[in-house]
Amino acid sequence: MARFFGTDGVRGIANSQLTPEMVMRLGRVAGHLAVKEGHGKVLVGRDTRLSGEMLAAALMAGITSSGADAYDLGILPTPAIAYMCRILEADLGAVISASHNPFDDNGVKFFDKDGFKLSDEQEDKIAAFIVDNKGNPIPDILPRPTGAEIGRLLKIEDAKDIYSDYVIKTATFSLAGYKIVLDCANGAAYEIAPKILESLGAELILINADPSGKNINHSCGSTHPEQLKEAVMRSGAHLGIAHDGDADRVIFVDEKGELVDGDHQMAIVALDLLEKEELPNNGIVVTVYSNLGLRDVIHKHGGIVHVTDNGDRYVLQEMRKNNLILGGEQSGHIIYLQYNSTGDGLISAIRLLEVLVRKSRPLSELSAQMPTFPQLLVNVRVKDKIKILESDVVRQAIRKATEELGKDGRLFVRPSGTESLVRVMGEAKDSVLVRKIVNEVAAAIASVDQGD
């Protein structure tokens, strides 16, 4: 049976798959657990999607109807809500966002009192109040307090200032003299990110910082860096920075217009920490999708690379297990555990900029420290991703491709945890071979899907 929660909360098309009724049920369970197991305090934040207000209202109605107090943080980056859980001593934090997905999608995910995403077991505990073990809806039997026992709705007006002031305080350098293009993806960081960089003295060229509710992530942000590259080259900026819709990711563009992804960012910061002997246990955590060049350069400088399955929760789990402070994904979702409990695009930007300023070297030079093995990722949109992966045709294509790659390459074919996609990623020293095998497997997937 598919879990009620996906890899990053409950997601779907707003008002269709993710209805206000469903979100209210989530709020009722969250509020019930907050009252039963804590102090009855739940934080709620959202990104700039059109459906965010509707779903936030439903979630907070559910929370207060269970007797808990709902604290409305307004539009705020996902990592800010994780941080605020600790600062405001909340029982739970809820984020209404679908991160880098299109605007008509939305989602709900939760953080615990320490700002960590809920475990599978904790999410399943919430789901058990809403669906049975076959995924069928069940009646709402939770208590409905009345009178003075009904929860309150309180608005935290200065949440943005609290979080941005914290991020600024983690920076011990000046960006005076640096021209930076900043792409806010028309998302949750559209006010906070510019404030942080300008307070450090940067000359900003701001793009995609005018959210309409419909333009979040649309041909912009960390998943679509074309505008950023063009703006950096046109303006002669020192670099460009792009966040995604909820600002838990960051991607850079160097002064030559070249992309600096999460792998390169981790390499830059990890090598600097190794050089200063400030990387705990000399280790970082990466995912199976991280470029082999990252592992090579860290190993050559005496570091240790722990590899985990794709997904930030698995990265975090491995970091905590091995007492590490740095881990992340190629997408730019990077966790600096001494600063925040989840991937934080704004903190990640500050950490890389600190190295850049102190070393007084262009970003292209710092990025070049890590060799890049040819890697190709193709996303194939399908109707039923699980059925596709059980197809004999697809399995045969994967076997053939794996044999062709041999020991000098690797192939991953996995379903997306948040979208109706199957991801095909190949990597080897031979770029022609990588392109061939990835396209062949993607074509096999598409043919099976079309013939369904």
TORNUVEX-833135 format. One line per 4 residues: number of its first residue (from 1); their letters; for each residue x, z, y of C-alpha. Coordinates in nm, 4 decimals, always signed. Layout:
N
NUM = A = X,Z,Y | ... .
! end
This chain:
452
1 = MARF = +0.0000,+0.0000,+0.0000 | +0.1244,-0.0831,+0.3505 | +0.1826,+0.2226,+0.5674 | -0.0514,+0.2873,+0.8614 .
5 = FGTD = +0.2568,+0.3282,+1.0796 | +0.5076,+0.0437,+1.0942 | +0.8790,+0.0722,+1.1627 | +0.8117,+0.1540,+1.5287 .
9 = GVRG = +0.4697,+0.3140,+1.5481 | +0.1234,+0.1622,+1.5152 | +0.1101,-0.1874,+1.6654 | -0.1293,-0.4765,+1.7001 .
13 = IANS = -0.3143,-0.6999,+1.9425 | -0.4677,-0.4688,+2.2003 | -0.8463,-0.4294,+2.1802 | -0.8534,-0.6285,+1.8550 .
17 = QLTP = -0.6202,-0.4826,+1.5931 | -0.5238,-0.1857,+1.8113 | -0.8598,-0.0715,+1.9452 | -0.9374,+0.2145,+2.1858 .
21 = EMVM = -1.1304,+0.3788,+1.9035 | -0.8238,+0.3763,+1.6791 | -0.6028,+0.5046,+1.9576 | -0.8492,+0.7823,+2.0352 .
25 = RLGR = -0.8306,+0.8878,+1.6690 | -0.4530,+0.8987,+1.6985 | -0.4918,+1.1139,+2.0076 | -0.7299,+1.3510,+1.8322 .
29 = VAGH = -0.4856,+1.4015,+1.5460 | -0.1902,+1.4440,+1.7805 | -0.3844,+1.6956,+1.9877 | -0.5036,+1.8824,+1.6803 .
33 = LAVK = -0.1494,+1.9148,+1.5444 | -0.0157,+2.0170,+1.8852 | -0.2695,+2.3010,+1.9020 | -0.2273,+2.4041,+1.5394 .
37 = EGHG = +0.1513,+2.3907,+1.5204 | +0.2665,+2.4273,+1.8797 | +0.1570,+2.5045,+2.2332 | -0.1006,+2.2271,+2.2698 .
41 = KVLV = +0.1058,+2.0044,+2.4976 | +0.1306,+1.6256,+2.4516 | +0.3076,+1.3862,+2.6912 | +0.1812,+1.0295,+2.7357 .
45 = GRDT = +0.3728,+0.7422,+2.8924 | +0.3327,+0.3654,+2.8871 | +0.4860,+0.0361,+2.9894 | +0.3362,-0.2227,+3.2259 .
49 = RLSG = +0.1051,-0.4076,+2.9853 | -0.2460,-0.4834,+3.1028 | -0.3904,-0.2922,+2.8071 | -0.1790,+0.0163,+2.8751 .
53 = EMLA = -0.4281,+0.1880,+3.1051 | -0.7145,+0.1353,+2.8607 | -0.5202,+0.2672,+2.5630 | -0.3695,+0.5570,+2.7583 .
57 = AALM = -0.7189,+0.6647,+2.8608 | -0.8325,+0.6505,+2.4976 | -0.5281,+0.8409,+2.3725 | -0.5608,+1.1149,+2.6332 .
61 = AGIT = -0.9347,+1.1449,+2.5673 | -0.8529,+1.2041,+2.2025 | -0.5840,+1.4587,+2.2841 | -0.8029,+1.6620,+2.5198 .
65 = SSGA = -1.1058,+1.6426,+2.2863 | -0.8954,+1.8270,+2.0272 | -0.8224,+2.1085,+2.2687 | -0.4687,+2.0061,+2.3648 .
69 = DAYD = -0.3479,+1.9279,+2.7151 | -0.2450,+1.5679,+2.7873 | +0.0298,+1.5163,+3.0446 | +0.0141,+1.1694,+3.1989 .
73 = LGIL = +0.3661,+1.0488,+3.2855 | +0.2476,+0.7054,+3.3957 | +0.4685,+0.3967,+3.3607 | +0.8000,+0.5121,+3.2205 .
77 = PTPA = +1.0735,+0.3774,+2.9894 | +1.0400,+0.4866,+2.6283 | +1.3704,+0.6824,+2.6329 | +1.2518,+0.8694,+2.9415 .
81 = IAYM = +0.9545,+1.0041,+2.7478 | +1.1877,+1.1207,+2.4700 | +1.3977,+1.3000,+2.7314 | +1.0922,+1.4552,+2.8981 .
85 = CRIL = +0.9783,+1.6050,+2.5668 | +1.2753,+1.8401,+2.5862 | +1.2596,+1.9025,+2.9610 | +0.8874,+1.9829,+2.9635 .
89 = EADL = +0.8951,+2.1623,+2.6257 | +0.6183,+1.9476,+2.4824 | +0.4951,+1.9510,+2.1242 | +0.4751,+1.5729,+2.1083 .
93 = GAVI = +0.5445,+1.2726,+2.3257 | +0.3421,+0.9529,+2.2904 | +0.4498,+0.6093,+2.4120 | +0.2038,+0.3246,+2.4582 .
97 = SASH = +0.4201,+0.0150,+2.4318 | +0.5055,-0.2790,+2.2113 | +0.8630,-0.2891,+2.3392 | +0.9892,-0.6515,+2.3456 .
101 = NPFD = +0.6678,-0.8046,+2.2049 | +0.4332,-1.0322,+2.4094 | +0.1983,-0.8666,+2.6593 | -0.1179,-0.8931,+2.4472 .
105 = DNGV = +0.0415,-0.6727,+2.1800 | +0.0573,-0.2992,+2.2255 | +0.1391,+0.0063,+2.0196 | +0.1575,+0.3828,+1.9950 .
109 = KFFD = +0.4599,+0.5770,+1.8768 | +0.5388,+0.9468,+1.8871 | +0.8372,+1.1694,+1.9573 | +0.8712,+1.5295,+1.8411 .
113 = KDGF = +0.9497,+1.8266,+2.0655 | +1.3212,+1.7453,+2.0529 | +1.2681,+1.3838,+2.1561 | +1.3283,+1.2314,+1.8138 .
117 = KLSD = +1.0984,+0.9691,+1.6645 | +0.8771,+1.1093,+1.3920 | +0.9923,+1.0765,+1.0337 | +0.7957,+0.8719,+0.7810 .
121 = EQED = +0.6595,+1.1972,+0.6419 | +0.5407,+1.3153,+0.9835 | +0.3770,+0.9807,+1.0554 | +0.2075,+0.9818,+0.7154 .
125 = KIAA = +0.0737,+1.3284,+0.7950 | -0.0971,+1.1859,+1.1043 | -0.2222,+0.8807,+0.9143 | -0.3802,+1.0990,+0.6451 .
129 = FIVD = -0.6394,+1.2147,+0.9006 | -0.7370,+0.8540,+0.9763 | -0.7139,+0.6497,+0.6535 | -0.7185,+0.7270,+0.2822 .
133 = NKGN = -0.4381,+0.6416,+0.0392 | -0.5760,+0.2876,+0.0088 | -0.5756,+0.2311,+0.3821 | -0.9530,+0.2625,+0.4250 .
137 = PIPD = -1.0873,+0.4488,+0.7325 | -1.2132,+0.8015,+0.6711 | -1.4568,+1.0115,+0.8801 | -1.3251,+1.2237,+1.1654 .
141 = ILPR = -1.3605,+1.5861,+1.0519 | -1.1303,+1.7466,+1.3086 | -1.2665,+2.0325,+1.5219 | -1.4377,+1.9499,+1.8515 .
145 = PTGA = -1.3845,+2.2423,+2.0887 | -1.6354,+2.2920,+2.3713 | -1.6474,+2.4722,+2.7020 | -1.3217,+2.6258,+2.8170 .
149 = EIGR = -1.1489,+2.5220,+2.4929 | -1.1461,+2.1522,+2.5855 | -0.8001,+2.0327,+2.6825 | -0.6955,+1.9366,+3.0324 .
153 = LLKI = -0.5528,+1.6118,+3.1710 | -0.2578,+1.6730,+3.4021 | -0.0503,+1.4133,+3.5850 | +0.3264,+1.4515,+3.6245 .
157 = EDAK = +0.3890,+1.2709,+3.9530 | +0.7689,+1.3015,+3.9571 | +0.8500,+1.1959,+3.5996 | +1.0384,+0.8856,+3.7194 .
161 = DIYS = +1.2496,+1.0919,+3.9579 | +1.3319,+1.3547,+3.6969 | +1.4574,+1.0941,+3.4522 | +1.6385,+0.8671,+3.6998 .
165 = DYVI = +1.8144,+1.1679,+3.8552 | +1.9318,+1.2686,+3.5086 | +2.0739,+0.9229,+3.4329 | +2.2485,+0.9113,+3.7706 .
169 = KTAT = +2.4113,+1.2489,+3.7053 | +2.5670,+1.1141,+3.3837 | +2.7614,+0.8589,+3.5915 | +3.0941,+0.9724,+3.7365 .
173 = FSLA = +3.1926,+0.6439,+3.9004 | +3.0991,+0.4140,+4.1858 | +2.9738,+0.0570,+4.1620 | +3.0647,-0.0178,+4.5237 .
177 = GYKI = +3.1972,-0.3730,+4.5439 | +3.0159,-0.4876,+4.2292 | +2.7480,-0.7542,+4.2492 | +2.5042,-0.7195,+3.9590 .
181 = VLDC = +2.2019,-0.9254,+3.8560 | +1.9354,-0.6995,+3.7040 | +1.6491,-0.8332,+3.4901 | +1.3801,-0.5694,+3.4377 .
185 = ANGA = +1.1622,-0.7874,+3.2094 | +0.8659,-0.7005,+3.4355 | +0.8538,-0.3865,+3.2277 | +0.8743,-0.0089,+3.2414 .
189 = AYEI = +1.2152,+0.0063,+3.4145 | +1.1181,-0.2120,+3.7109 | +1.1473,+0.0813,+3.9549 | +1.3896,+0.3165,+3.7821 .
193 = APKI = +1.6686,+0.0754,+3.6856 | +1.7197,-0.0631,+4.0395 | +1.7157,+0.2893,+4.1835 | +1.9894,+0.4026,+3.9455 .
197 = LESL = +2.2256,+0.1107,+4.0078 | +2.1716,+0.1071,+4.3844 | +2.2378,+0.4812,+4.4028 | +2.5785,+0.4123,+4.2465 .
201 = GAEL = +2.6566,+0.1582,+4.5180 | +2.5945,-0.1727,+4.3402 | +2.4867,-0.4838,+4.5267 | +2.1777,-0.5863,+4.3303 .
205 = ILIN = +2.0141,-0.9198,+4.2736 | +1.6812,-0.8270,+4.1213 | +1.4799,-1.0573,+3.8962 | +1.1622,-1.0027,+3.6931 .
209 = ADPS = +1.0779,-0.6736,+3.8600 | +0.7230,-0.7555,+3.9716 | +0.4932,-0.6678,+3.6803 | +0.1457,-0.8178,+3.6745 .
213 = GKNI = +0.0402,-0.6637,+3.3441 | +0.0649,-1.0062,+3.1842 | +0.4260,-1.1086,+3.2488 | +0.6114,-0.8340,+3.0626 .
217 = NHSC = +0.8872,-0.9929,+2.8466 | +0.7589,-1.3411,+2.9324 | +1.0646,-1.5705,+2.9209 | +1.2749,-1.2872,+3.0587 .
221 = GSTH = +1.4487,-0.9629,+2.9716 | +1.6871,-0.8847,+2.6886 | +1.5195,-1.1197,+2.4402 | +1.5229,-1.4162,+2.6805 .
225 = PEQL = +1.8498,-1.3979,+2.8795 | +1.8469,-1.7575,+3.0059 | +1.7294,-1.6610,+3.3564 | +1.9904,-1.3872,+3.3715 .
229 = KEAV = +2.2738,-1.6217,+3.2748 | +2.1654,-1.8740,+3.5360 | +2.1353,-1.6094,+3.8085 | +2.4809,-1.4659,+3.7340 .
233 = MRSG = +2.6467,-1.8059,+3.7532 | +2.4541,-1.9136,+4.0629 | +2.5267,-1.5928,+4.2556 | +2.8852,-1.5380,+4.1447 .
237 = AHLG = +2.7930,-1.1882,+4.0275 | +3.0361,-0.9691,+3.8349 | +2.7815,-0.9352,+3.5531 | +2.4157,-0.9301,+3.4608 .
241 = IAHD = +2.2035,-0.6641,+3.2925 | +1.8724,-0.7201,+3.1123 | +1.6330,-0.4634,+2.9684 | +1.3309,-0.5230,+2.7482 .
245 = GDAD = +0.9736,-0.4213,+2.8262 | +1.0137,-0.0509,+2.7500 | +1.3851,-0.0324,+2.8424 | +1.5149,+0.1055,+2.5150 .
249 = RVIF = +1.7444,-0.1989,+2.4954 | +2.0056,-0.3525,+2.7203 | +2.1889,-0.6840,+2.7048 | +2.4736,-0.7857,+2.9376 .
253 = VDEK = +2.5940,-1.1221,+3.0632 | +2.9578,-1.1449,+3.1727 | +3.0907,-1.3151,+3.4864 | +3.1242,-1.6427,+3.2934 .
257 = GELV = +2.7590,-1.6414,+3.1897 | +2.8313,-1.5406,+2.8297 | +2.6075,-1.2977,+2.6425 | +2.7410,-0.9494,+2.5640 .
261 = DGDH = +2.5125,-0.8165,+2.2916 | +2.4828,-0.4704,+2.1406 | +2.7679,-0.5255,+1.8967 | +3.0100,-0.6149,+2.1764 .
265 = QMAI = +2.8876,-0.3243,+2.3872 | +2.9524,-0.0796,+2.1026 | +3.2954,-0.2319,+2.0466 | +3.3895,-0.1883,+2.4141 .
269 = VALD = +3.2769,+0.1732,+2.4320 | +3.3991,+0.2739,+2.0846 | +3.7466,+0.1279,+2.1405 | +3.7688,+0.3144,+2.4689 .
273 = LLEK = +3.6650,+0.6411,+2.3035 | +3.9119,+0.5859,+2.0192 | +4.1868,+0.5232,+2.2727 | +4.1026,+0.8499,+2.4488 .
277 = EELP = +4.0608,+1.0308,+2.1135 | +3.7058,+1.1234,+2.2154 | +3.5074,+0.9565,+1.9359 | +3.3839,+1.2307,+1.6998 .
281 = NNGI = +3.5012,+1.1708,+1.3436 | +3.6339,+0.8327,+1.4658 | +3.3045,+0.6795,+1.3563 | +3.0118,+0.4692,+1.4715 .
285 = VVTV = +2.6954,+0.3521,+1.2967 | +2.5888,-0.0124,+1.2809 | +2.3203,-0.1986,+1.0886 | +2.3465,-0.4635,+0.8213 .
289 = YSNL = +2.2779,-0.7233,+1.0916 | +2.5782,-0.6247,+1.3038 | +2.8498,-0.8876,+1.3247 | +3.1395,-0.8474,+1.0829 .
293 = GLRD = +3.3723,-0.8836,+1.3807 | +3.2615,-0.5403,+1.5044 | +3.3627,-0.3762,+1.1783 | +3.6949,-0.5582,+1.1775 .
297 = VIHK = +3.8015,-0.4515,+1.5267 | +3.6956,-0.0879,+1.4801 | +3.8808,-0.0670,+1.1477 | +4.1947,-0.2184,+1.3019 .
301 = HGGI = +4.1983,+0.0559,+1.5637 | +4.1604,+0.3374,+1.3115 | +3.7866,+0.3826,+1.3365 | +3.5225,+0.4186,+1.0681 .
305 = VHVT = +3.2065,+0.2072,+1.0567 | +2.9000,+0.3404,+0.8781 | +2.6506,+0.0682,+0.7843 | +2.2807,+0.1384,+0.7517 .
309 = DNGD = +1.9578,-0.0553,+0.7094 | +1.8097,-0.2294,+1.0119 | +1.6092,-0.0031,+1.2420 | +1.7013,+0.2615,+1.4955 .
313 = RYVL = +1.5575,+0.5460,+1.2885 | +1.8060,+0.4678,+1.0112 | +2.0892,+0.4460,+1.2629 | +1.9951,+0.7851,+1.4042 .
317 = QEMR = +1.9630,+0.9383,+1.0584 | +2.3159,+0.8262,+0.9681 | +2.4529,+0.9466,+1.3019 | +2.3100,+1.2957,+1.2557 .
321 = KNNL = +2.4252,+1.3072,+0.8947 | +2.7868,+1.2326,+0.9925 | +2.7953,+1.4125,+1.3305 | +2.8474,+1.0906,+1.5272 .
325 = ILGG = +2.7537,+1.0135,+1.8880 | +2.7437,+0.6329,+1.8948 | +2.5376,+0.3902,+1.6930 | +2.3124,+0.0945,+1.7435 .
329 = EQSG = +2.1937,-0.2550,+1.6812 | +2.3004,-0.6021,+1.7867 | +1.9754,-0.6285,+1.9851 | +2.1136,-0.3867,+2.2425 .
333 = HIIY = +1.9231,-0.0865,+2.1085 | +2.2054,+0.1680,+2.1281 | +2.1963,+0.5454,+2.0835 | +2.4365,+0.7718,+2.2726 .
337 = LQYN = +2.3369,+1.0960,+2.1071 | +2.5114,+1.3260,+2.3561 | +2.2867,+1.1835,+2.6303 | +1.9533,+1.1070,+2.4651 .
341 = STGD = +1.7799,+1.1319,+2.1299 | +1.6811,+0.7653,+2.1043 | +1.7957,+0.4199,+2.2092 | +1.8237,+0.4192,+2.5874 .
345 = GLIS = +1.8896,+0.0960,+2.7758 | +1.9667,+0.2690,+3.1044 | +2.2100,+0.5216,+2.9548 | +2.3713,+0.2391,+2.7545 .
349 = AIRL = +2.4226,+0.0373,+3.0730 | +2.5871,+0.3342,+3.2456 | +2.8223,+0.4003,+2.9542 | +2.9516,+0.0420,+2.9477 .
353 = LEVL = +2.9780,+0.0198,+3.3255 | +3.1871,+0.3369,+3.3259 | +3.4470,+0.1692,+3.1018 | +3.4352,-0.1493,+3.3089 .
357 = VRKS = +3.4996,+0.0320,+3.6377 | +3.7694,+0.2644,+3.5044 | +3.9643,-0.0143,+3.3375 | +3.9145,-0.2528,+3.6322 .
361 = RPLS = +3.8829,-0.5484,+3.3976 | +3.6193,-0.8225,+3.3948 | +3.3486,-0.7880,+3.1321 | +3.4589,-1.1111,+2.9616 .
365 = ELSA = +3.7995,-0.9570,+2.8826 | +3.6505,-0.6364,+2.7463 | +3.4019,-0.8312,+2.5352 | +3.6790,-1.0546,+2.3950 .
369 = QMPT = +3.8313,-0.7519,+2.2192 | +3.5782,-0.8106,+1.9416 | +3.6029,-1.1354,+1.7440 | +3.2672,-1.2914,+1.6643 .
373 = FPQL = +3.1981,-1.4333,+1.3203 | +2.9527,-1.7276,+1.3301 | +2.6095,-1.5794,+1.2759 | +2.2644,-1.7332,+1.2899 .
377 = LVNV = +1.9308,-1.5548,+1.2918 | +1.6093,-1.7538,+1.2513 | +1.2647,-1.5943,+1.2749 | +0.9974,-1.7715,+1.0709 .
381 = RVKD = +0.6404,-1.6873,+1.1699 | +0.4209,-1.6500,+0.8584 | +0.0709,-1.5427,+0.7612 | +0.1715,-1.2991,+0.4854 .
385 = KIKI = +0.5357,-1.1876,+0.4991 | +0.5211,-0.9803,+0.1805 | +0.3706,-1.2640,-0.0244 | +0.6332,-1.5041,+0.1097 .
389 = LESD = +0.9179,-1.2867,-0.0159 | +0.7604,-1.2707,-0.3621 | +0.7516,-1.6506,-0.3875 | +0.9663,-1.8071,-0.6598 .
393 = VVRQ = +1.0492,-2.0979,-0.4265 | +1.1854,-1.8617,-0.1615 | +1.3734,-1.6509,-0.4146 | +1.5384,-1.9610,-0.5588 .
397 = AIRK = +1.6411,-2.0775,-0.2093 | +1.7948,-1.7348,-0.1408 | +1.9892,-1.7382,-0.4692 | +2.1251,-2.0862,-0.3971 .
401 = ATEE = +2.2276,-1.9926,-0.0426 | +2.3981,-1.6718,-0.1566 | +2.6020,-1.8647,-0.4137 | +2.7124,-2.1155,-0.1491 .
405 = LGKD = +2.8241,-1.8409,+0.0885 | +3.0308,-1.6666,-0.1773 | +3.2403,-1.3618,-0.0907 | +3.3243,-1.4765,+0.2626 .
409 = GRLF = +2.9694,-1.4633,+0.3959 | +2.6368,-1.2894,+0.3667 | +2.2649,-1.3629,+0.3882 | +1.9748,-1.1349,+0.4783 .
413 = VRPS = +1.6093,-1.2292,+0.4383 | +1.3754,-0.9531,+0.5485 | +1.0271,-0.9058,+0.6912 | +0.9969,-0.7858,+1.0496 .
417 = GTES = +0.8657,-0.4338,+1.0734 | +0.6641,-0.5063,+1.3880 | +0.5630,-0.8748,+1.3792 | +0.4360,-1.1371,+1.1315 .
421 = LVRV = +0.7846,-1.2752,+1.0895 | +1.0434,-1.3180,+0.8174 | +1.3964,-1.2923,+0.9535 | +1.6703,-1.5067,+0.7996 .
425 = MGEA = +2.0249,-1.4161,+0.9021 | +2.3421,-1.5798,+0.7728 | +2.7036,-1.5061,+0.8591 | +3.0366,-1.6590,+0.7547 .
429 = KDSV = +3.3579,-1.7906,+0.9068 | +3.2284,-2.1475,+0.8677 | +2.9580,-2.2085,+1.1319 | +2.8463,-2.5365,+0.9725 .
433 = LVRK = +2.7834,-2.3617,+0.6418 | +2.5943,-2.0798,+0.8141 | +2.3622,-2.3226,+0.9913 | +2.3016,-2.5171,+0.6682 .
437 = IVNE = +2.2091,-2.2224,+0.4479 | +1.9942,-2.0449,+0.7082 | +1.7973,-2.3585,+0.7872 | +1.7452,-2.4313,+0.4178 .
441 = VAAA = +1.6071,-2.0836,+0.3479 | +1.3909,-2.0917,+0.6629 | +1.2529,-2.4300,+0.5574 | +1.1666,-2.2930,+0.2123 .
445 = IASV = +0.9789,-2.0021,+0.3732 | +0.7907,-2.2340,+0.6070 | +0.6938,-2.4697,+0.3244 | +0.5509,-2.1861,+0.1150 .
449 = DQGD = +0.3620,-2.0460,+0.4143 | +0.2127,-2.3852,+0.5011 | +0.1122,-2.4444,+0.1421 | -0.0628,-2.1077,+0.1178 .
! end
